[in-house]
Amino acid sequence: MTARVVRAVGGQNLSLLLALGLLVVVVGSQRPAFFLPINLVNIGVAVSLLGLVALAQTVTVISGGLDISVGAVVGVASVAAAIGAAAGTVAGVALGVAAGAAAGLINGALIRFGRVNAVITTLATFSAFQGVTFILAGGEAIGVRTPGFLALGAGRVLGVPVPLAVLVVAVVVFHVVLRYTDLGRNVYAIGGNTSAAWLAGVRVNRYTTGIYLVAGVVAGIAGVLLTARSGAGVADSGAPNLSLQSIAAVLLGGCALAGGRGTVAGTVLGVLLLGVLQNGLVLLDVPRFYQFVAQGTLLVVAVMIQEYRGGRRSRPAAAGGWP
């Protein structure tokens, strides 16, 4: 029975569930207020933006890529949404998502036609997109007063905060597409062995462009929600931290940097682990600087785990293995 449960849940996900449970017990024992419904809802809302960005990052990592610029794309979309919101809710949402899509398309086109490594490309566009964000905002926050637009950040759907509801819908969509469709299988195939996928008839170049376009659209949605929650389009939206957290979440969730492996469920658990950790550190009055140290440490641990698991998979089957 135990072995069946482990197979169904997955060893990586089970480890994350145990770590998450342990973290909840430790924080809750020190600060009982952690279990208050309002705090649990706050955690869900707080991780909604990271969750969206991490979902986009999941697809790019599974395909063998990496999007370092995703945090900066959220910033561009946030400012664009604030500018558009002056003309109405629809205009704000449309302009924010369009800005994210344009940024994602630029990433995909540079990687496809420029044949530049994804890490180098998105590292360069990270800086470029941040510059564009400051130019659009003029170095200042752009306030939003459109009630309908602000409702996207403060409103509820069936009692669930809108940002959290959007994340839940996105999780379901990404899970279904990756696990049950040819599109998802092809993404895994590209990440597992690009040459083999191409020989099998998968249009790798088109998929590469499409993957980064989707990542940009999702980051654009996150940017819209960020502006709606904060009531302003802010140029300095924490882009470096958001990019770092999204990478940490997908690696904690079991995605392999080499590509070809990862799940939406694992990413969600990685996001929750980061969210509970951050909330717990705040409740425990840990200085913000130490929170950055904790997040960085988690990222290093996640990479070490991936390297260890990858090393074990690559060991020869002969008796004795590697020394």
Backbone hydrogen bonds in HBPLUS format (Angstrom, degrees):
<---DONOR---> <-ACCEPTOR-->    atom                        ^
c    i                          cat <-CA-CA->   ^        H-A-AA   ^      H-
h    n   atom  resd res      DA  || num        DHA   H-A  angle D-A-AA Bond
n    s   type  num  typ     dist DA aas  dist angle  dist       angle   num
A0005-VAL N   A0001-MET O   3.01 MM   4  6.32 152.7  2.08 147.1 154.1     1
A0006-VAL N   A0002-THR O   2.97 MM   4  6.27 160.7  2.01 152.9 158.0     2
A0007-ARG N   A0003-ALA O   2.99 MM   4  6.22 157.2  2.05 145.9 151.7     3
A0008-ALA N   A0004-ARG O   2.96 MM   4  6.14 155.7  2.02 145.0 151.9     4
A0009-VAL N   A0005-VAL O   2.86 MM   4  6.04 168.4  1.87 157.9 160.4     5
A0010-GLY N   A0006-VAL O   2.66 MM   4  5.37 151.2  1.74 140.7 151.0     6
A0014-LEU N   A0010-GLY O   2.83 MM   4  6.00 157.2  1.88 156.3 163.7     7
A0015-SER N   A0011-GLY O   2.99 MM   4  6.18 154.6  2.06 145.3 151.6     8
A0016-LEU N   A0012-GLN O   3.06 MM   4  6.36 153.4  2.13 144.7 152.1     9
A0017-LEU N   A0013-ASN O   2.85 MM   4  6.11 154.4  1.91 148.6 155.8    10
A0018-LEU N   A0014-LEU O   2.97 MM   4  6.22 156.5  2.03 148.2 154.1    11
A0019-ALA N   A0015-SER O   2.93 MM   4  6.17 159.3  1.98 147.0 153.0    12
A0020-LEU N   A0016-LEU O   2.77 MM   4  5.94 157.6  1.82 149.5 156.1    13
A0021-GLY N   A0017-LEU O   2.85 MM   4  6.00 158.9  1.89 145.4 151.4    14
A0022-LEU N   A0018-LEU O   2.90 MM   4  6.10 158.2  1.95 148.1 153.9    15
A0023-LEU N   A0019-ALA O   2.95 MM   4  6.14 157.2  2.00 145.5 151.8    16
A0024-VAL N   A0020-LEU O   2.93 MM   4  6.16 158.2  1.98 150.2 156.0    17
A0025-VAL N   A0021-GLY O   3.00 MM   4  6.23 158.8  2.04 148.1 153.5    18
A0026-VAL N   A0022-LEU O   2.95 MM   4  6.18 162.7  1.99 151.3 155.8    19
A0027-VAL N   A0023-LEU O   2.95 MM   4  6.11 175.3  1.95 155.7 157.1    20
A0028-GLY N   A0024-VAL O   2.80 MM   4  5.73 160.5  1.84 146.4 153.2    21
A0029-SER N   A0025-VAL O   2.91 MM   4  5.89 148.8  2.01 141.9 149.3    22
A0030-GLN N   A0026-VAL O   3.32 MM   4  6.52 140.2  2.49 138.5 147.8    23
A0030-GLN N   A0027-VAL O   3.13 MM   3  5.28 130.2  2.39  99.1 112.1    24
A0031-ARG N   A0027-VAL O   2.77 MM   4  5.91 154.0  1.83 155.4 164.2    25
A0034-PHE N   A0031-ARG O   2.90 MM   3  5.82 169.2  1.91 129.7 133.2    26
A0035-PHE N   A0032-PRO O   3.09 MM   3  5.98 155.4  2.15 125.0 128.1    27
A0036-LEU N   A0033-ALA O   3.12 MM   3  5.33 163.3  2.15 108.8 114.1    28
A0039-ASN N   A0036-LEU O   2.94 MM   3  5.36 125.9  2.24 109.8 123.7    29
A0040-LEU N   A0036-LEU O   3.09 MM   4  6.44 157.7  2.14 156.2 163.2    30
A0041-VAL N   A0037-PRO O   2.93 MM   4  6.15 157.6  1.98 152.3 158.2    31
A0042-ASN N   A0038-ILE O   2.97 MM   4  6.10 150.7  2.06 135.6 144.3    32
A0043-ILE N   A0039-ASN O   2.92 MM   4  6.24 147.4  2.03 145.7 154.1    33
A0044-GLY N   A0040-LEU O   3.11 MM   4  6.44 157.8  2.17 143.4 148.7    34
A0045-VAL N   A0041-VAL O   2.92 MM   4  6.26 160.5  1.95 156.1 161.0    35
A0046-ALA N   A0042-ASN O   2.80 MM   4  5.88 156.7  1.85 146.5 153.9    36
A0047-VAL N   A0043-ILE O   2.98 MM   4  6.17 149.6  2.07 150.1 156.5    37
A0048-SER N   A0045-VAL O   3.20 MM   3  5.15 152.6  2.28  99.1 107.3    38
A0051-GLY N   A0047-VAL O   2.68 MM   4  5.72 153.7  1.74 150.4 158.9    39
A0052-LEU N   A0048-SER O   3.06 MM   4  6.31 154.6  2.13 144.6 149.6    40
A0053-VAL N   A0049-LEU O   3.07 MM   4  6.35 170.4  2.08 155.2 157.3    41
A0054-ALA N   A0050-LEU O   2.75 MM   4  5.88 156.5  1.81 151.7 159.2    42
A0055-LEU N   A0051-GLY O   2.96 MM   4  6.15 146.1  2.08 143.4 151.6    43
A0056-ALA N   A0052-LEU O   3.19 MM   4  6.56 159.2  2.24 150.0 154.4    44
A0057-GLN N   A0053-VAL O   2.92 MM   4  6.21 154.6  1.98 145.9 153.9    45
A0058-THR N   A0054-ALA O   2.79 MM   4  5.97 140.5  1.94 142.1 152.8    46
A0059-VAL N   A0055-LEU O   3.34 MM   4  6.73 155.5  2.41 149.6 152.3    47
A0060-THR N   A0056-ALA O   3.33 MM   4  6.66 164.4  2.35 148.9 152.8    48
A0061-VAL N   A0057-GLN O   2.93 MM   4  6.08 160.0  1.97 152.2 157.5    49
A0062-ILE N   A0058-THR O   2.91 MM   4  6.05 164.1  1.93 152.3 157.0    50
A0063-SER N   A0059-VAL O   3.08 MM   4  6.22 148.3  2.19 142.7 150.8    51
A0065-GLY N   A0060-THR O   2.75 MM   5  5.06 148.8  1.84 163.5 154.2    52
A0064-GLY N   A0061-VAL O   2.93 MM   3  5.07 158.1  1.98 107.5 114.0    53
A0260-GLY N   A0062-ILE O   2.68 MM 198  4.89 173.1  1.69 132.7 135.1    54
A0072-ALA N   A0069-SER O   2.91 MM   3  5.32 119.4  2.28 110.8 126.1    55
A0073-VAL N   A0069-SER O   2.97 MM   4  6.26 148.5  2.07 154.0 163.9    56
A0074-VAL N   A0070-VAL O   3.13 MM   4  6.42 150.2  2.22 143.7 150.4    57
A0075-GLY N   A0071-GLY O   3.23 MM   4  6.59 148.0  2.34 138.2 146.3    58
A0076-VAL N   A0072-ALA O   2.99 MM   4  6.36 156.2  2.05 150.4 155.8    59
A0077-ALA N   A0073-VAL O   2.93 MM   4  6.15 167.4  1.95 154.2 157.5    60
A0078-SER N   A0074-VAL O   2.85 MM   4  5.99 148.1  1.96 143.8 153.1    61
A0079-VAL N   A0075-GLY O   3.11 MM   4  6.36 165.0  2.13 153.4 155.1    62
A0080-ALA N   A0076-VAL O   2.94 MM   4  6.11 163.6  1.97 151.6 157.0    63
A0081-ALA N   A0077-ALA O   2.83 MM   4  5.89 154.3  1.89 144.7 151.6    64
A0082-ALA N   A0078-SER O   3.07 MM   4  6.32 151.9  2.15 142.4 149.7    65
A0083-ILE N   A0079-VAL O   3.00 MM   4  6.32 153.4  2.08 149.0 156.0    66
A0084-GLY N   A0080-ALA O   2.93 MM   4  6.18 162.4  1.96 149.7 154.7    67
A0085-ALA N   A0081-ALA O   2.80 MM   4  5.88 144.4  1.93 145.5 155.3    68
A0086-ALA N   A0083-ILE O   3.41 MM   3  5.88 154.2  2.48 106.3 112.9    69
A0087-ALA N   A0084-GLY O   2.93 MM   3  5.69 158.7  1.97 121.7 127.6    70
A0088-GLY N   A0085-ALA O   2.98 MM   3  4.81 155.7  2.04  98.8 106.7    71
A0092-GLY N   A0088-GLY O   3.03 MM   4  6.23 153.9  2.10 146.8 154.2    72
A0093-VAL N   A0089-THR O   2.98 MM   4  6.26 165.4  2.00 158.3 161.1    73
A0094-ALA N   A0090-VAL O   2.86 MM   4  5.96 167.9  1.88 153.3 157.4    74
A0095-LEU N   A0091-ALA O   2.91 MM   4  5.91 164.0  1.93 146.4 151.0    75
A0096-GLY N   A0092-GLY O   3.04 MM   4  6.06 157.3  2.09 143.0 149.6    76
A0097-VAL N   A0093-VAL O   2.99 MM   4  6.14 170.7  2.00 155.7 157.9    77
A0098-ALA N   A0094-ALA O   2.87 MM   4  5.92 155.8  1.93 144.6 152.5    78
A0099-ALA N   A0095-LEU O   2.93 MM   4  6.03 151.3  2.01 141.4 148.5    79
A0100-GLY N   A0096-GLY O   3.15 MM   4  6.44 156.8  2.20 145.0 150.8    80
A0101-ALA N   A0097-VAL O   2.85 MM   4  6.11 157.3  1.91 149.9 156.6    81
A0102-ALA N   A0098-ALA O   2.87 MM   4  6.05 157.1  1.92 148.4 154.2    82
A0103-ALA N   A0099-ALA O   3.07 MM   4  6.27 157.2  2.12 145.3 151.0    83
A0104-GLY N   A0100-GLY O   2.96 MM   4  6.19 159.6  2.00 149.1 154.8    84
A0105-LEU N   A0101-ALA O   2.86 MM   4  6.04 153.1  1.93 147.7 155.4    85
A0106-ILE N   A0102-ALA O   2.98 MM   4  6.20 150.5  2.07 143.9 151.5    86
A0107-ASN N   A0103-ALA O   3.07 MM   4  6.39 160.1  2.11 148.8 153.5    87
A0108-GLY N   A0104-GLY O   2.93 MM   4  6.18 168.4  1.95 151.8 154.7    88
A0109-ALA N   A0105-LEU O   2.85 MM   4  5.95 159.3  1.89 148.6 154.3    89
A0110-LEU N   A0106-ILE O   2.96 MM   4  6.08 162.2  1.99 151.1 155.7    90
A0111-ILE N   A0107-ASN O   3.03 MM   4  6.24 160.1  2.07 152.1 157.5    91
A0112-ARG N   A0108-GLY O   2.86 MM   4  5.97 155.6  1.92 145.4 153.0    92
A0113-PHE N   A0109-ALA O   2.78 MM   4  5.65 159.3  1.82 148.9 154.1    93
A0114-GLY N   A0110-LEU O   2.90 MM   4  4.76 126.6  2.19 110.6 126.6    94
A0121-THR N   A0117-ASN O   2.84 MM   4  6.05 167.2  1.86 160.9 165.3    95
A0122-THR N   A0118-ALA O   2.93 MM   4  5.98 174.7  1.93 150.8 152.6    96
A0123-LEU N   A0119-VAL O   2.94 MM   4  5.94 140.9  2.09 139.7 150.7    97
A0124-ALA N   A0120-ILE O   3.03 MM   4  6.21 153.4  2.10 145.9 152.1    98
A0125-THR N   A0121-THR O   2.89 MM   4  6.22 162.7  1.92 152.5 157.8    99
A0126-PHE N   A0122-THR O   2.88 MM   4  5.75 138.0  2.06 129.2 139.7   100
A0128-ALA N   A0124-ALA O   3.12 MM   4  6.44 160.1  2.16 145.0 151.1   101
A0129-PHE N   A0125-THR O   2.68 MM   4  5.73 169.5  1.69 154.5 156.8   102
A0130-GLN N   A0126-PHE O   3.06 MM   4  6.20 153.5  2.13 142.8 150.2   103
A0131-GLY N   A0127-SER O   3.04 MM   4  6.30 154.4  2.11 145.0 151.8   104
A0132-VAL N   A0128-ALA O   2.95 MM   4  6.31 155.1  2.02 149.3 156.2   105
A0133-THR N   A0129-PHE O   2.93 MM   4  6.14 154.0  1.99 145.4 152.4   106
A0134-PHE N   A0130-GLN O   3.11 MM   4  6.43 159.6  2.15 151.6 155.2   107
A0135-ILE N   A0131-GLY O   3.00 MM   4  6.23 152.1  2.08 146.3 154.7   108
A0136-LEU N   A0132-VAL O   2.90 MM   4  6.12 165.2  1.92 156.1 159.0   109
A0137-ALA N   A0133-THR O   2.98 MM   4  6.16 156.8  2.04 147.0 153.8   110
A0138-GLY N   A0134-PHE O   2.82 MM   4  5.66 119.1  2.19 134.3 148.4   111
A0139-GLY N   A0134-PHE O   3.11 MM   5  5.07 135.1  2.32 137.6 145.5   112
A0138-GLY N   A0135-ILE O   3.26 MM   3  5.07 141.4  2.41  92.5 103.5   113
A0140-GLU N   A0137-ALA O   3.18 MM   3  5.53 165.4  2.20 109.9 114.5   114
A0142-ILE N   A0233-GLY O   2.96 MM  91  4.93 164.3  1.98 136.5 141.2   115
A0233-GLY N   A0142-ILE O   2.81 MM  91  4.93 157.6  1.86 136.0 140.2   116
A0144-VAL N   A0231-GLY O   2.93 MM  87  5.29 150.6  2.02 145.3 137.7   117
A0150-LEU N   A0146-THR O   3.03 MM   4  6.26 165.7  2.05 161.0 165.4   118
A0151-ALA N   A0147-PRO O   2.96 MM   4  6.14 137.9  2.14 145.7 157.0   119
A0152-LEU N   A0149-PHE O   3.02 MM   3  5.56 153.2  2.10 111.9 119.7   120
A0153-GLY N   A0150-LEU O   3.01 MM   3  5.53 150.3  2.10 110.6 119.1   121
A0154-ALA N   A0150-LEU O   3.15 MM   4  6.48 150.1  2.25 145.8 154.9   122
A0155-GLY N   A0151-ALA O   2.64 MM   4  4.62 142.8  1.77 128.2 134.5   123
A0162-VAL N   A0155-GLY O   3.02 MM   7  5.77 161.7  2.06 138.3 136.9   124
A0157-VAL N   A0160-VAL O   2.67 MM   3  5.08 162.3  1.70 147.4 149.0   125
A0160-VAL N   A0157-VAL O   2.99 MM   3  5.08 163.2  2.01 109.4 113.5   126
A0164-LEU N   A0161-PRO O   3.06 MM   3  5.43 116.9  2.47 108.9 123.6   127
A0165-ALA N   A0161-PRO O   2.92 MM   4  6.18 156.4  1.98 156.4 164.2   128
A0166-VAL N   A0162-VAL O   2.88 MM   4  6.11 159.1  1.92 160.1 165.1   129
A0167-LEU N   A0163-PRO O   3.08 MM   4  6.33 154.1  2.15 141.7 148.5   130
A0168-VAL N   A0164-LEU O   2.98 MM   4  6.27 159.2  2.02 149.9 154.9   131
A0169-VAL N   A0165-ALA O   3.06 MM   4  6.33 163.4  2.09 151.5 155.2   132
A0170-ALA N   A0166-VAL O   2.94 MM   4  6.15 160.0  1.98 148.9 154.9   133
A0171-VAL N   A0167-LEU O   2.84 MM   4  6.07 155.4  1.90 154.3 160.8   134
A0172-VAL N   A0168-VAL O   3.11 MM   4  6.38 162.6  2.15 150.0 153.6   135
A0173-VAL N   A0169-VAL O   3.00 MM   4  6.26 165.7  2.03 153.3 157.2   136
A0174-PHE N   A0170-ALA O   2.92 MM   4  6.05 173.7  1.92 155.8 157.6   137
A0175-HIS N   A0171-VAL O   2.93 MM   4  5.98 158.6  1.98 147.4 154.0   138
A0176-VAL N   A0172-VAL O   2.98 MM   4  6.13 168.0  2.00 153.1 156.1   139
A0177-VAL N   A0173-VAL O   2.97 MM   4  6.13 169.4  1.98 155.2 158.4   140
A0178-LEU N   A0174-PHE O   2.96 MM   4  5.97 168.8  1.98 149.1 152.7   141
A0179-ARG N   A0175-HIS O   2.99 MM   4  5.92 155.2  2.05 146.3 153.3   142
A0180-TYR N   A0176-VAL O   2.84 MM   4  5.43 157.2  1.89 144.8 150.9   143
A0185-ARG N   A0181-THR O   3.11 MM   4  6.46 161.9  2.14 149.2 154.2   144
A0186-ASN N   A0182-ASP O   2.87 MM   4  6.00 152.8  1.94 148.5 155.6   145
A0187-VAL N   A0183-LEU O   3.06 MM   4  6.36 146.6  2.18 143.5 152.4   146
A0188-TYR N   A0184-GLY O   3.12 MM   4  6.47 159.8  2.16 152.7 156.8   147
A0189-ALA N   A0185-ARG O   2.92 MM   4  6.15 151.9  2.00 141.7 150.4   148
A0190-ILE N   A0186-ASN O   2.88 MM   4  6.11 156.6  1.94 149.0 154.0   149
A0191-GLY N   A0187-VAL O   3.15 MM   4  6.38 160.8  2.19 146.9 151.7   150
A0192-GLY N   A0188-TYR O   2.82 MM   4  5.98 147.6  1.93 147.0 156.8   151
A0193-ASN N   A0189-ALA O   2.95 MM   4  6.03 170.2  1.96 154.4 156.0   152
A0197-ALA N   A0193-ASN O   2.95 MM   4  6.18 157.7  2.00 154.3 161.2   153
A0198-TRP N   A0194-THR O   2.93 MM   4  6.19 155.9  1.99 150.0 156.4   154
A0199-LEU N   A0195-SER O   2.96 MM   4  6.22 159.1  2.01 150.2 155.7   155
A0200-ALA N   A0196-ALA O   2.94 MM   4  6.11 134.6  2.15 138.9 151.3   156
A0202-VAL N   A0197-ALA O   2.99 MM   5  5.46 156.6  2.04 158.3 150.9   157
A0201-GLY N   A0198-TRP O   3.06 MM   3  5.26 159.8  2.10 106.6 112.0   158
A0204-VAL N   A0202-VAL O   2.91 MM   2  5.57 120.7  2.27 112.6  95.7   159
A0207-TYR N   A0203-ARG O   3.04 MM   4  6.31 161.1  2.08 156.1 162.2   160
A0208-THR N   A0204-VAL O   2.86 MM   4  6.10 155.6  1.91 152.7 159.6   161
A0209-THR N   A0205-ASN O   3.11 MM   4  6.41 164.8  2.13 150.4 153.0   162
A0210-GLY N   A0206-ARG O   2.89 MM   4  6.07 164.1  1.91 150.6 155.8   163
A0211-ILE N   A0207-TYR O   2.75 MM   4  5.87 155.6  1.81 154.3 159.9   164
A0212-TYR N   A0208-THR O   3.28 MM   4  6.52 165.4  2.30 150.4 152.5   165
A0213-LEU N   A0209-THR O   2.97 MM   4  6.14 144.0  2.10 143.5 154.7   166
A0214-VAL N   A0210-GLY O   2.88 MM   4  6.10 160.7  1.92 151.0 155.1   167
A0215-ALA N   A0211-ILE O   2.99 MM   4  6.23 156.2  2.04 142.3 149.4   168
A0216-GLY N   A0212-TYR O   2.96 MM   4  6.12 149.4  2.05 137.6 145.1   169
A0217-VAL N   A0213-LEU O   2.93 MM   4  6.28 153.6  2.01 149.9 157.2   170
A0218-VAL N   A0214-VAL O   2.95 MM   4  6.21 167.0  1.97 158.0 160.4   171
A0219-ALA N   A0215-ALA O   2.96 MM   4  6.12 158.3  2.01 144.5 151.2   172
A0220-GLY N   A0216-GLY O   2.80 MM   4  5.96 141.6  1.95 139.6 151.0   173
A0221-ILE N   A0217-VAL O   2.95 MM   4  6.35 149.2  2.04 147.6 155.1   174
A0222-ALA N   A0218-VAL O   2.99 MM   4  6.33 156.0  2.05 146.8 153.6   175
A0223-GLY N   A0219-ALA O   2.87 MM   4  6.14 148.9  1.97 142.9 151.6   176
A0224-VAL N   A0220-GLY O   2.98 MM   4  6.29 151.1  2.06 147.6 154.8   177
A0225-LEU N   A0221-ILE O   3.02 MM   4  6.33 163.1  2.05 152.1 155.9   178
A0226-LEU N   A0222-ALA O   2.86 MM   4  6.06 148.3  1.96 145.0 154.7   179
A0227-THR N   A0223-GLY O   3.04 MM   4  6.28 159.5  2.08 147.6 151.6   180
A0228-ALA N   A0224-VAL O   2.95 MM   4  6.20 157.4  2.00 148.2 155.2   181
A0229-ARG N   A0225-LEU O   2.89 MM   4  6.02 150.6  1.97 145.1 152.3   182
A0230-SER N   A0226-LEU O   2.98 MM   4  6.12 164.3  2.00 150.8 155.0   183
A0231-GLY N   A0227-THR O   2.75 MM   4  5.47 136.7  1.94 141.5 151.9   184
A0242-LEU N   A0238-GLY O   2.98 MM   4  6.16 158.2  2.03 158.1 165.2   185
A0243-SER N   A0239-ALA O   2.98 MM   4  6.16 161.6  2.02 157.0 161.0   186
A0244-LEU N   A0240-PRO O   3.01 MM   4  6.18 163.7  2.03 148.4 153.1   187
A0245-GLN N   A0241-ASN O   2.86 MM   4  6.03 161.9  1.89 149.2 154.4   188
A0246-SER N   A0242-LEU O   3.00 MM   4  6.12 157.3  2.05 144.6 150.4   189
A0247-ILE N   A0243-SER O   3.14 MM   4  6.36 158.7  2.19 149.3 154.4   190
A0248-ALA N   A0244-LEU O   2.94 MM   4  6.17 161.3  1.97 151.1 156.9   191
A0249-ALA N   A0245-GLN O   2.85 MM   4  6.02 155.3  1.91 149.2 155.7   192
A0250-VAL N   A0246-SER O   3.15 MM   4  6.38 163.8  2.18 147.7 150.5   193
A0251-LEU N   A0247-ILE O   3.06 MM   4  6.20 156.6  2.12 149.7 156.4   194
A0252-LEU N   A0248-ALA O   2.87 MM   4  5.96 159.5  1.91 148.5 154.7   195
A0253-GLY N   A0249-ALA O   2.91 MM   4  6.02 142.5  2.05 138.0 149.0   196
A0255-CYS N   A0250-VAL O   2.97 MM   5  5.56 157.9  2.02 164.9 157.7   197
A0254-GLY N   A0251-LEU O   3.15 MM   3  5.27 162.2  2.18 103.6 109.0   198
A0256-ALA N   A0261-ARG O   3.15 MM   5  5.49 151.9  2.23 132.8 134.3   199
A0259-GLY N   A0256-ALA O   2.86 MM   3  5.24 156.6  1.92 111.8 119.7   200
A0267-THR N   A0263-THR O   3.20 MM   4  6.45 156.6  2.26 140.0 146.0   201
A0268-VAL N   A0264-VAL O   2.92 MM   4  6.21 158.7  1.97 154.4 159.9   202
A0269-LEU N   A0265-ALA O   3.06 MM   4  6.34 158.0  2.11 148.4 153.8   203
A0270-GLY N   A0266-GLY O   2.91 MM   4  6.19 152.0  1.99 146.3 154.8   204
A0271-VAL N   A0267-THR O   2.86 MM   4  6.14 153.7  1.92 151.6 158.5   205
A0272-LEU N   A0268-VAL O   2.91 MM   4  6.19 160.2  1.94 149.6 155.0   206
A0273-LEU N   A0269-LEU O   2.89 MM   4  6.08 154.6  1.95 146.4 153.4   207
A0274-LEU N   A0270-GLY O   3.09 MM   4  6.33 159.8  2.13 145.5 150.1   208
A0275-GLY N   A0271-VAL O   2.84 MM   4  6.06 157.3  1.89 150.1 157.4   209
A0276-VAL N   A0272-LEU O   2.81 MM   4  5.94 167.6  1.83 155.1 157.5   210
A0277-LEU N   A0273-LEU O   2.98 MM   4  6.02 156.3  2.04 141.6 149.0   211
A0278-GLN N   A0274-LEU O   2.93 MM   4  6.11 164.3  1.95 148.7 152.5   212
A0279-ASN N   A0275-GLY O   2.94 MM   4  6.11 164.2  1.97 148.1 153.0   213
A0280-GLY N   A0276-VAL O   2.78 MM   4  5.85 156.7  1.83 146.9 154.0   214
A0281-LEU N   A0277-LEU O   2.91 MM   4  6.13 156.0  1.97 149.6 155.7   215
A0282-VAL N   A0278-GLN O   3.06 MM   4  6.31 150.3  2.16 144.4 152.1   216
A0283-LEU N   A0279-ASN O   2.95 MM   4  6.24 163.6  1.98 151.1 155.3   217
A0284-LEU N   A0280-GLY O   2.88 MM   4  6.04 143.6  2.02 144.2 154.6   218
A0286-VAL N   A0281-LEU O   2.87 MM   5  5.21 169.2  1.88 166.6 163.2   219
A0285-ASP N   A0282-VAL O   2.96 MM   3  5.04 158.4  2.01 107.8 112.5   220
A0290-TYR N   A0287-PRO O   3.03 MM   3  5.59 130.1  2.29 112.5 124.1   221
A0291-GLN N   A0288-ARG O   2.96 MM   3  4.96 127.1  2.25  95.0 110.1   222
A0292-PHE N   A0288-ARG O   3.24 MM   4  6.72 146.7  2.36 149.8 157.0   223
A0293-VAL N   A0289-PHE O   3.29 MM   4  6.66 150.7  2.38 138.5 146.4   224
A0294-ALA N   A0290-TYR O   2.93 MM   4  6.21 155.1  1.99 146.7 152.7   225
A0295-GLN N   A0291-GLN O   2.99 MM   4  6.27 158.2  2.04 149.4 154.7   226
A0296-GLY N   A0292-PHE O   2.93 MM   4  6.12 161.9  1.96 150.2 155.2   227
A0297-THR N   A0293-VAL O   2.89 MM   4  6.06 153.7  1.96 146.9 154.5   228
A0298-LEU N   A0294-ALA O   2.98 MM   4  6.22 154.3  2.04 145.4 152.0   229
A0299-LEU N   A0295-GLN O   3.07 MM   4  6.36 152.5  2.15 145.3 152.3   230
A0300-VAL N   A0296-GLY O   3.05 MM   4  6.36 159.5  2.09 149.5 154.3   231
A0301-VAL N   A0297-THR O   2.92 MM   4  6.17 162.0  1.96 151.9 157.1   232
A0302-ALA N   A0298-LEU O   2.84 MM   4  6.05 155.5  1.90 147.5 154.5   233
A0303-VAL N   A0299-LEU O   2.98 MM   4  6.26 159.3  2.02 151.8 156.4   234
A0304-MET N   A0300-VAL O   2.95 MM   4  6.18 159.3  1.99 150.1 156.0   235
A0305-ILE N   A0301-VAL O   2.90 MM   4  6.15 154.7  1.97 149.6 156.4   236
A0306-GLN N   A0302-ALA O   2.99 MM   4  6.27 157.8  2.04 147.1 153.0   237
A0307-GLU N   A0303-VAL O   2.89 MM   4  6.14 159.2  1.93 151.6 157.4   238
A0308-TYR N   A0304-MET O   2.90 MM   4  6.07 154.1  1.96 145.1 152.6   239
A0309-ARG N   A0305-ILE O   2.84 MM   4  6.09 164.3  1.87 152.8 156.8   240
A0310-GLY N   A0306-GLN O   2.81 MM   4  5.92 159.3  1.85 147.9 154.4   241
A0311-GLY N   A0307-GLU O   2.85 MM   4  5.94 151.2  1.93 141.5 149.4   242
A0312-ARG N   A0308-TYR O   2.99 MM   4  6.25 152.4  2.07 146.4 153.3   243
A0313-ARG N   A0309-ARG O   3.06 MM   4  6.31 152.2  2.14 144.6 151.9   244
A0314-SER N   A0310-GLY O   3.08 MM   4  6.25 141.2  2.24 141.1 151.1   245
A0315-ARG N   A0312-ARG O   3.43 MM   3  5.41 161.7  2.47  99.8 105.1   246
A0321-GLY N   A0318-ALA O   3.14 MM   3  5.80 148.6  2.24 130.1 139.3   247
